[in-house]
């Protein structure tokens, strides 16, 4: 027998599993947490690039174009983190859904 919480999850996931499975949906739903993860890095880059660029060039002996490469890398990391996190969450929900469906089928067969 399934609990009320499990029944609600089954209903929710049956209605929303297709919507949550697309690449764009996973990306959009994962972007807020990915931004929280990568925004401090981007803010540090912007502060150093605009307010103290000479300091970084003197310390590292590299050109200021390195910042562009790092910013692009952080942007790619943000996209990757957003998609990967939500894909993992989708897989966990899908696995729980299939297990509950199997449990429900066993309970119905026993009755």
N, C-alpha and C positions, 0 to 999 in steps of 0.2 A: 504494500500500500504506500502510495506517495504522500508526502506531507503537503500542506497548503503552499508552502514556499516553493517546493519542487514543481507543483502543478502550475503555479504562476510563471516560473521560469520556462517551463515547456511551452506555455501559451505565448510568452514573449518571444522566445527564440524561434518558434515556428513562424511568427509574423515578421520577424526582423532579420532572419539569418541571411536571406538573399541580399537584402539592402546592405548589410554589414560586410559582405564578402567581396565587394569590388575594390579595386586598387585605390580609386579616388576616395571612396568612403573611408577606407583605412587611413589614408594619408590625411584627410581632413580631420578625422576624429583623433589622430595621434599628434597633430601639430601643436596643440596647446602644451602638452607635456614636453615635447621635443624643444619647444621654444624656451621653456623654463630651464631645460638642460643646457641649451646652447647660447641663450641670450647673454649670460654673463661673459662668455668668451668674446662674443661679438662686441659687446659694450667696451670691454678692455681694449680690443683692437681699435675701435673708433676713438677712444680717448687718447691712446698712444699715438695714433696716426695723425689726428688733428691738433692735439694740444702739445705734445712733446715728441715730434718726429725726429728732431736732431739727437735726442737722447738715445733712441733705439738704434739709429744708424751708427753713432759713435760706439755704442756698446757691442753691437753684433757685427759690424762691418759688412752689412748687407744693404742692398738698395731698398727704397721704400716700396718698390713693386712687389716685394715679398708679402706685404700685407694683403694685396689683392689675391694672391694665391691662397693665403691662409683663410681669407674671408670666403672664398669659393669652397675650400675644403670644409669649413665649418657649416656652410649652407648644405653641402652634400651630406655631411654627417647628420644634420637636422632632418633632412628628408629620409635618410636611411633609418634613423632612430624612430621617427614617427611611424613609418610603415611597419618596421619590424616589431615594435611594441604592440601595435594594434593587431597585426597578423597573429602574434603569439596569443593575445587575448581572445581573438576569434577562434583559434584552434582549441583553446581551453574550454570555451563555451560550447563549441561543437562537440568536443569529447564528452562533456557533462551531459549535453542534450542526448547524445546517442546512448550513453549509459542509463539515463533516466527512461528513455524510450524502451530500452531492453528490460529494465526493471518493471516498467508499466506493463509490458507485454507478458512477462512472467506472472505478474499479479493477476492479470485478466485471465490467463490460461488456468491458473489455480482455482479461480472462482467458477 
